[in-house]
Amino acid sequence: MHWIAASLVSAVFLGCYDLCTKHAVRDNAVLPVLFFANLFSASVWLSLMALHVTAPGVLPPNFTVEPLTFTQHAQLLLKSVIVASSWVCSYFAVKHLPLSLAAPVRATGPVWTLIGALFVLGERPSWLELIGIATTLGSFFGLSIAGRAEGVHFHRNKWVGWLLAGTLIGAVSGLYDKFLLGRRGFTAATVQAWFSIYLALLFLPLVIGWKLRWWPRNEFHWRWTVLLLSASLLVCDFIYFTALRDPAALVSVVASLRRASVLVAFGGGLLFFGEVNGWKKLPAVAGILLGIVLTVLG
């Protein structure tokens, strides 16, 4: 699959992940949701790794997890720490903000990824790709402005600050992904398997603290969307990591295309969660589509 097509397919599953996340954390404790979702992902990859050992040759090469050195494990542990930090901020914010607002704010991540790709990785997107990215991000900003009608003021709402922090940390994760997959030669399966395992281990002490009531916290209610968000992310990330392994893939463009997920999250927020002001946000959604088309044509 071409890396642009893979980025768009990944965006669809990322949108489904956003919808499942909102349902899972709404009026629910966040840390157990994070732990059980990542425990499921880690269990899937541990099962595949065990199958590879007990029945070599059964799995396709794309699902084979390669042996790693101590340094390589440390690099993937760092990836997990970055993602865990981003998710803690983002999950708490999504719990308290409308999804049709939170998703667009999270989608501003590509602008930070683009800046990092230009100055750190030395990427040079074409002018049409830059125009497409700018159009997409400008539309995201317009969508966020429309969200003010729902009473969320960026300069006074602490959860917007949490969301912006999670978005910035997520942009760092995107740059690091390109470094691991494009320059260090990790396979998609290896990165996803070990970072899922390390994430479950990182969230374990946090969920123990939640269980022992080391701080004031909400009650946890089991919802099947916890498993669905994990499954959506497994598919989404595997396709995303595969796209980044393409030598021609530009992380700035991949990050922008993946944020087409906001279309799925936006529609789902209106349909499933009864969120309002859909018509006011519709012009910005059309701008997002235009930006994606320009990026692909570039």
N, C-alpha and C positions, 0 to 999 in steps of 0.2 A: 504494500500500500504506500502511495506517495506520502511524504511527510505532511503536506498541506491537508490532504484528505484525512490522514490519521489525526491531525490536530482537531479537525472539525468533528470527527466521530468521538474523539475524547471529550469535546465540549458538550455533546449530548449527554454523555454519562455523568459529566461533572454537574450539569444542571439537575439531573436526577438525584445526584448526591446532595446538592444544596436543599432540594425539597425534602429528602428523607432526614437530613440534619435538622431542619426546622421542625419537623414533626416530632423527632426524637427528643429534642431538648426543650420544646415548648412546655412550660410549667413542670419542668423535670430537673433533676440534678444532672449537671453537665459532666463531672468527672467520671461517674460510672458509665455514662454513654461513651465517652472517649475510650475508657479501658476495655469495655466489652466489644466495641467495634474493632479495636486494634487486636484484641485477643482472637477474634474470629479470623481476621486477616492473617495473623501470625500462624494460626492453626492450619489454615489452608496451605500456606507455604511450607510449614514443617511437614505436613502430610506429603506434599509433592517431593520434598527433599528426601524423605524416607523411602518413597516409592522409587526414586532414582537410584538409591543405594541398594534396595532389595531386588529391584527388577530393572537393571541397566538397559537402556535402549527403548524402554516403553514410552517415555515422554518425548515429545518433539524437542529438537534442539533449543527452540525459543523459550522453553520452560525449564531448562537445565540451569541450576545454580552452581556457579563455578567456585572452586576452593579459593580462599583468600589468605593473604598474609596478615600479620598483626597490624601493620600500617593501614592496609585496606579496610580491615574491620574498624579501625579508629576513624577512617574517613567516612564510613557509612554510619557510625555512631554519631558523628558530628551532624550528618544529614538528619538523623532522627531527632537530635536536640533542637535543631533549627525548626523542623516541622512541628514538634511538640509545642514549642513556644508560640508559633503562629496559630496553631489550632486552639490552644487554651484561650488566647485572646479572642479569636474569631468565634468560637462556639458560644462563649458567654455573651458576646455582642449579638449574635444571631438570635439567641434566646430572647433578648429584650427588644430587638428592633424588628420592624416589618421586613419580610423577606424581599419585597419589591423595592425596598430601599437598601437593605444590607447587601444584596447581591450586586447592584451597581457600584456601591462603594468598594466592595472587594475587587470588583472588576477593574478598578483603576490601577491594580498591580502591574499590568504591562508597561505603564509609563515609567515606573521605577525600574522594571526589568530592562526596558529599552535603553534607559540612561546608563544602567550598569553594563549592558551589552556593548554599547558604543564606546564607553571609556575603559572598561575592564577587559572585555573579550575582543575589542577591535572590530566588531561586526559593522558591515556597511550595507544596510537595506537600500533597495532602489527608491527613487523619489516617489513612485506610485505606491510602494509599500508604506513609506513614511506618511504619505497623505492618507492612506487607508487607516493606518494606526492612529493618526491624529483625529480623523473623523470619528473613529470608534470611541476613542477616549473622550473627545468633546461631547459625544452623545451620552456617554456614561455620566459625565458631569451634569448635563442637562437633566438626565433622569434623576440624579441625586437632588437637584434643585427642586424638581417637582415633588419630591418627597417631603418638603417642608410643610406642604398642606396637611400632612398627617401629624404635625405638631412636634417633629423631631428637628431641633435646632443644633447644628453641628458644634457651635461654640459653647453650648451649655450641657450637652448630653455626654456623660462620661462613656457610655457604651459606643458612641461614635469614635471616641479616642481609642478605646480597646480595639475597635474594628480597624482603624487606621494602623495601629501598631501591628496587628496580625497581618494586614495587607503588606506592609513594608517588610516584615520578616519573611513573608511568603515570597516576595520578590527576590530576596537574598537566596532563598531556597531554589528558585528557578534558575538563577545564575549558577549556583553550585551544581544543580542537575546537569547543566550543559558541560561543566567542568568534568564531572564524574563520567558521564556517558560519551561525550564527544572527544575529550582530551585524555582521560585516563583509561578509556576503553572498557569500562564495566558494561556487562550486558544488562538489559532491562530486567530480566528475571532476578539477577544477583542483587541489584540495587533494591528492587521492590521487596524481595524476600527478607533480606537482613534489616532493612529499615523498618519493615513491619514488625519483625521480632523485637528489635530494640525499642520501638515505640511502646509495645505492650509492657516491656520491662520498665521503661521510664514512667509510665502511668500507674504501675503497680503500687509504689509507695504513696502516690497521691490518693488513689482510691482506698488504700488502707487508712490513711489519715481521715478521709471522708467517712469511712465506716466507723472509726473509733471516735468520731465527733471532735476532732482536734480543733475545729473551727465551726462557727454557725453555718448550717448548710440546709439545702432542700432535701426532701425525700426523693427516692428513685422509684420510678414506675417502669416496669419492663414494657417495651414496645418492639414489635417486629421490625420497625423501621431502623432499629439499631443494626440489625443484620443486613438490611437492604442498603443502608448507607455504606457499610463496609464493602458489600459486593459491588456496588456502583463504583466505589473508589478503586477497588482492585482492577476492574476492567479499564476504567478511565486512566489510571496511572500506568498500567502496562502499555496501553496504546501510546500514551504520551512519552514514556521513556523510549519506546521503539522509534518514535518520530525524531527524538533528539539524537539518536545514534546515527541518523543520516548525516553524512559529512556536509551536505548542502543545506541542512536545516539551520535557520536563524532563530535563536532562542527568543529574540524580540518579537518575531512574527508568530512563532508557535504560541507564545504567551498571549498575544493579542487574539489570535484565532480561538484559543481555548476559552477565552472569556465570552465567546458567543453563548456560553452556558447561561448567561444572564437572561437570554430569551426564554429558555426553558423554565428557569427559576421565576422569572417575571410572570409568565403565563400561569404557572402552577400556583404562585402566591395569590393571584386573583381568583383562580378557579377553586383551589382546595382550601385556602385559608381566609377567603372572603375579604381580602385586602382592597382598599379603595383607591380612587383617583387614577384608575387605569387609563382613561382617555387622555388625561393630562400628561401621562408618561409615554403615550403611544408615539408621538413624533420623535422622541429620543430613541425609542426602540427601532423605528424605521432608519434613523441615522446609524444605528449599530449595524444593521443589515448592509447599508451602503458601504460602511467602512470595511466590512468583511469582504464584500465583493471587490473593492479596490485593492485590498491586500492580496487576495487570490490572483487577480489579474496582474499584479506587479510581479 
